[in-house]
Amino acid sequence: MRVKTHFSIKDLENLSGVKAHTIRIWEKRYGLFAPKRTDTNIRQYDLSSFKKLLDVTFIYNHGIKISKIAQFSPEKIKDVILENSIVHKEHYAINGLKNAMFDFSTDQFNKIFSQLLKTKTFDQVFENVFIPFLHEIGVLWHVGTIDVSHERFISELIKRKTVEHIGLYTSRAPKYNNNTKVCLFLPYDEIHDIGLIYANYLLEKSGIKTTYLGPNIPLESLSKQFYTGGDLIFLTFFTTKPDNDGIKSYLDSYQKIVCKEEKYPLWILGQNILKYKNTTRLLILFVLIV
């Protein structure tokens, strides 16, 4: 797929949260944008228009009228953004991450991350900035506003930072606080592992032993051999696999394959669990497993 450098007005709506109708008004009434037109007279916006819209929207959402913003010079816009970025750090950072994603700029990403760590813990950065940002780009990818190269680029940078922070704790040789070990894995055909990596970080930080298997693990590969010195717990995420109709079957298979001789608790996280229709049945199965 070719990387996007031009956007429809619907793309801009998806990226900024500003309705296409409003963008047209800002364009016609205040001259904020000057899109090109295709042969069929459809508006086409370039990357600079997208970045300008993010800047304008950031200022507008924090109390300045669009008629006043339209009179600002580019330098004035930057000054106002910096003033507001002190108070609205998360919103400012998410806009910056979008720019870094479209520019494929590792340096820009690292700069934003370093600035956030000056006033926040890594946990706060991940939960208050990375999670809402990842949710947003997930939606953008599904509607076709961004393509897989954008999503993979920024996701890999976030994973890298998380793994680095796991290393900060393991390098200090933590004294594990119990005899429990958690084995983290994703179901077969599931590759979305950012949440799993962050769960591993939180467990290691808390002094809990972990075995990290990562994505795409069949149930047949799970074994008590991962830990023989105490209690073993398995932890997984249902993000896209199994789908809603396959959750009960997956849990039945877990009991049959993994819990043949001894029952091991299975902790399940992820958006597919929230979508699961038969929640009562799921809870019963979960109790049986644990």
Residue, then its C-alpha position, 0 to 999 in steps of 0.5 A: m500500500r502506498v503511504k498517504t501524503h494527501f488526504s480527503i476532507k473525511d480523512l481530516e475529520n477522522l484525524s482531527g475530530v473536526k466535522a467535515h462541514t466545519i472544516r469547509i466553513w473554516e476554509k471558505r469563511y476564514g481562508l485557513f486552508a487552500p486544498k487542491r482539487t482533483d479532476t472530479n473537483i474533490r478537495q485534496y489536502d496535503l500533509s501541511s494542511f493536516k498539520k495546520l488543522l491539528d494546530v488550529t484544532f488544539i488552540y480552538n479546543h482550548g477556548i480561542k475563537i476561530s475568527k481570532i485564530a484565523q488572524f494569527s501568523p504561523e509564529k503566533i500559532k506556535d507561541v499560543i500552542l506552547e503556552n497551552s501545552i504546559v496545561h494540556k500536556e496529554h492533548y499536545a503530546i498526542n497531536g505531536l505523536k500524530n505528526a511524528m507518525f506521518d513524518f516517520s520521525t523517530d527523533q520527534f517521537n523520542k523528543i515528545f517522550s522525553q518531555l513527558l517523562k520530565t513531569k510524568t512516570f512511565d506508567q502515566v505516559f503509557e496510560n494517559v497518552f499512549i493508550p488513548f493515542l493507540h486507540e485513536i490510530g487503531v480507529l484511523w487504520h480501520v477506516g483507511t485514513i492511515d495505512v499499516s506502515h504508519e500504525r506499525f512505525i509508531s506501535e514499534l516505537i512504543k513497544r521499544k520504550t516499554v521493553e526498555h523500561i522492563g529492562l530498568y527493573t530486571s537489571r536491578a535484580p528485583k526480589y520477587n515477592n511470592n512464589t507465583k509466576v505469570c506466563l504471558f502469551l497471545p492466542y494463535d494468529e493474534i499479533h497485537d502485543i503492546g498490551l501484553i508487553y505493558a502487562n509484563y512491565l507492570l508485573e516485573k515492576s511489582g516483583i512478580k516472576t514472568t515468562y514472556l512468550g509473545p504473540n501467536i502461541p497455540l494452546e498446545s505450546l503452553s506447559k507447566q514446564f514454564y515454572t515448577g517452583g510454585d503457582l503458575i498463572f497464564l495471562t493473555f489478551f483477546t484483541t482480534k482473536p478469538d472473535n466473539d463466537g470463538i471465545k467459549s470454544y477457546l476456553d473449552s480448549y484451554q481447559k482440555i489442553v492446558c488443564k489436563e492434569e492440573k488447573y492453571p488460572l487464566w487471566i484474560l484482558g482485551q477488547n474482545i472480552l468487553k464485546y463478549k455477549n455471553t458475559t455470565r457464561l464467560l464468568i462461570l468458565f473463568v471460575l472453573i478454570v481458576 
